[in-house]
């Protein structure tokens, strides 16, 4: 399993719904969440090892959202 942490500009529950169907249907995504209360609007994804982060970022951007790697993020 792989953990991917991304910074986004997904700020509301309505915006989360715009990516929900894509993330739920993706065969390599096990679990995901968006923290709309976090300053970085963190998208946290648990996936299989085969998921390529660059492809995932592109798919989020295609849906109209800013998205980038957040490597310095350390969960508490």
CORFEN-V848494 format. One record per pair of residues at least 4 apart in sequence whose ideal C-beta (glycine too) atoms are under 7 Angstrom apart, sorted by sequence separation. I is the first residue (numbers start at 1). GAP is how many residues later the second one is. D is the distance in Angstrom with one decimal. If there is no record, write none. Layout:
[[I:GAP:D] [I:GAP:D]]
This chain:
[[11:4:6.0] [13:4:6.8] [16:4:6.0] [19:4:5.6] [20:4:5.9] [21:4:6.0] [22:4:6.4] [38:4:4.8] [47:4:3.9] [52:4:6.9] [53:4:6.3] [54:4:6.6] [55:4:6.5] [56:4:6.6] [57:4:6.3] [58:4:6.3] [61:4:6.5] [10:5:4.7] [36:5:6.0] [51:5:6.3] [60:5:5.3] [10:6:5.9] [23:6:5.7] [35:6:6.8] [61:6:5.7] [34:7:6.5] [35:7:4.6] [60:7:4.0] [10:9:6.7] [23:9:4.9] [34:9:5.1] [57:10:4.9] [32:11:6.9] [33:11:5.3] [57:11:6.8] [32:12:6.6] [32:13:4.6] [31:15:4.4] [29:16:5.9] [30:16:4.5] [53:16:6.6] [30:17:5.9] [16:18:5.0] [29:18:5.1] [30:18:7.0] [28:19:5.1] [16:20:6.9] [28:20:4.6] [28:22:5.6] [29:22:6.9] [13:23:6.8] [28:23:4.1] [10:24:5.2] [12:24:6.2] [11:25:5.7] [8:26:6.9] [10:26:6.8] [42:28:6.6] [1:29:6.7] [11:30:5.8] [40:30:6.1] [10:31:5.1] [42:31:6.5] [9:32:6.1] [7:33:4.3] [8:33:4.7] [10:33:6.7] [7:34:7.0] [7:35:6.7] [8:35:5.0] [5:37:6.2] [6:37:4.4] [22:37:6.3] [5:39:5.7] [4:41:4.4] [19:41:6.3] [22:41:6.7] [3:43:5.9] [4:43:6.3] [19:44:5.6] [1:45:5.9] [2:45:5.1] [18:45:5.7] [2:46:6.9] [1:47:7.0] [2:47:5.2] [2:49:6.4] [4:49:5.5] [6:51:6.8] [4:52:6.7] [8:52:6.8] [10:55:5.5] [9:56:5.7] [8:57:5.6] [9:57:4.2] [8:58:6.2] [8:59:5.0] [6:61:5.4] [7:61:5.2] [6:62:6.6] [6:63:6.3] [7:63:4.3] [6:64:5.7] [5:65:4.8] [5:68:4.5]]
